[in-house]
């Protein structure tokens, strides 16, 4: 694919499950995509732990509105990088973030991500669902998520499939919309 041809597209989808070379090429190509609005890297397992190679190049792409990183083997460091980039003003227009099926993120990684969630000012959809073959308890990160939700005025949909919620956590989600005069659709 020639870079000149790539410039015409507002979306970039890479679902080829190739080696790290593809990831690095994608980062170089992204430098030439200042109008990029949709980036779908889902199902590329080589991204986990290597997201910095790609997102470092995307600092120039200020128009990204949709970022799909489903089933990419992301780790805590990758979530920290997403938050940091947004704090620095990158990904400021992000509206949809798909982090589903990334079961390698630890409890501490989700806590840290939820603590930084408020930097995603325009975020309207977030998916942190687990793979269909697994389930995990919603631990200490749930309270951080609850606190962040009150500061996310644009958030309308939150995917949390296969996370096991305690009775108290379920009640908190059910009463959230009423208590905050919001209408978030919780998909649990």
C-alpha positions in Angstrom: 0.0 0.0 0.0 1.4 3.4 -0.9 1.4 6.2 1.6 -0.2 8.6 -0.9 -3.2 6.2 -1.2 -3.5 5.8 2.5 -3.9 9.6 3.0 -7.3 9.5 1.4 -8.9 7.3 4.1 -10.3 8.4 7.4 -10.3 4.9 8.8 -7.5 2.4 9.2 -8.2 -1.2 10.0 -5.4 -3.7 10.6 -6.6 -7.2 11.3 -3.9 -9.4 10.0 -2.3 -11.0 13.1 1.2 -10.5 11.7 4.5 -9.9 13.4 5.8 -6.8 15.1 6.9 -5.5 11.7 3.3 -4.9 10.7 2.8 -2.9 13.9 5.8 -0.7 13.2 4.7 -0.2 9.6 1.3 0.8 10.8 2.9 3.4 13.1 4.8 4.8 10.2 1.7 4.9 8.0 -0.2 6.6 10.8 2.2 9.6 10.6 0.7 10.3 7.2 -2.9 10.1 8.4 -3.6 13.4 10.1 -7.3 13.0 9.3 -7.6 9.5 10.8 -10.9 9.2 12.7 -11.2 5.4 13.2 -8.4 3.1 14.1 -9.3 -0.6 14.5 -6.4 -2.8 15.6 -8.5 -5.5 17.1 -7.3 -9.2 17.2 -3.7 -8.3 16.7 -2.0 -10.1 19.6 1.4 -8.6 19.0 0.1 -5.2 20.2 0.0 -6.2 23.8 3.0 -4.6 25.6 3.9 -2.8 22.3 1.2 -0.2 22.0 3.7 2.6 22.7 5.3 1.8 19.2 2.0 2.7 17.5 0.5 5.4 19.7 3.8 7.4 19.8 3.4 7.9 16.1 -0.3 8.8 16.5 0.4 11.9 18.5 -0.1 13.8 15.3 -3.5 12.2 14.6 -5.7 14.5 16.6 -8.9 13.5 14.9 -9.2 9.9 16.2 -12.8 9.3 17.4 -12.9 5.5 17.5 -10.2 3.3 18.8 -10.7 -0.4 18.8 -8.2 -2.6 20.6 -10.3 -5.7 21.2 -8.4 -8.9 21.9 -4.9 -7.3 21.5 -3.3 -8.9 24.6 -3.1 -5.4 26.2 -1.3 -5.1 29.5 -1.3 -2.5 32.3 1.4 -0.5 30.6 -0.8 -0.1 27.5 -3.7 1.2 29.5 -1.4 3.7 31.3 -0.1 4.9 27.9 -3.7 5.5 26.7 -4.4 7.6 29.7 -1.1 9.5 29.5 -1.6 10.3 25.9 -5.0 11.8 26.6 -3.7 13.8 29.5 -1.2 15.3 27.1 -3.9 16.3 24.8 -3.7 13.5 22.3 -6.8 11.3 21.7 -8.8 14.3 22.9 -11.6 13.7 20.4 -11.9 10.0 21.3 -15.6 9.0 21.6 -15.5 5.2 21.4 -12.9 3.0 23.1 -13.1 -0.8 22.8 -10.7 -2.6 25.2 -12.8 -5.8 25.3 -11.3 -9.3 25.5 -8.0 -8.0 27.0 -7.8 -10.5 29.9 -4.1 -9.8 30.6 -4.8 -6.5 32.3 -4.4 -6.9 36.1 -6.7 -5.6 38.8 -4.1 -2.8 39.4 -4.1 -2.0 35.7 -7.9 -1.5 35.7 -7.7 0.6 38.9 -5.1 2.9 37.3 -7.1 3.1 34.0 -10.3 4.0 35.8 -8.5 6.6 37.9 -7.5 8.3 34.7 -10.8 7.7 32.9 -11.9 11.3 33.4 -9.3 12.6 30.9 -11.4 11.1 28.1 -13.8 14.0 28.0 -15.7 13.1 24.9 -15.9 9.4 25.5 -19.5 8.1 24.9 -18.9 4.4 24.6 -16.4 2.2 26.6 -16.2 -1.6 26.4 -14.1 -3.5 28.9 -15.9 -6.8 28.5 -14.0 -10.1 29.0 -13.6 -13.0 26.6 -16.7 -15.3 26.4 -14.7 -18.2 27.9 -13.8 -16.3 31.1 -15.1 -14.3 34.0 -13.6 -12.3 36.8 -14.7 -10.6 39.9 -15.1 -6.8 39.6 -12.7 -6.0 42.4 -11.3 -2.7 43.7 -11.4 -1.1 40.3 -15.2 -1.0 40.3 -15.2 1.8 42.9 -12.8 3.8 40.8 -15.0 3.3 37.8 -18.1 4.4 39.7 -16.3 7.6 40.8 -15.2 8.3 37.2 -18.7 7.8 35.8 -20.0 10.8 37.6 -17.4 12.9 35.8 -18.1 11.5 32.3 -21.0 13.6 31.0 -20.8 12.1 27.4 -20.7 8.5 28.4 -23.8 6.7 27.2 -22.8 3.0 27.0 -20.5 0.9 29.2 -19.8 -2.8 28.2 -18.8 -5.0 31.1 -19.8 -8.4 30.0 -18.6 -11.4 32.0 -17.3 -9.3 34.9 -18.9 -10.7 38.1 -20.6 -8.0 40.1 -21.4 -8.3 43.7 -25.0 -7.5 44.8 -23.9 -4.1 46.1 -22.1 -3.3 42.8 -25.2 -4.3 40.8 -27.3 -2.0 43.0 -24.9 0.8 42.5 -25.1 0.5 38.7 -28.9 0.3 38.8 -29.2 3.4 40.9 -26.5 5.4 39.1 -28.6 6.7 36.3 -31.4 7.8 38.7 -29.1 9.3 41.2 -27.1 11.3 38.6 -30.0 12.1 36.2 -28.2 10.1 33.5 -29.1 7.4 31.0 -26.1 5.2 30.7 -26.7 1.7 29.2 -24.8 -0.8 31.3 -24.1 -4.0 29.4 -23.2 -6.5 32.1 
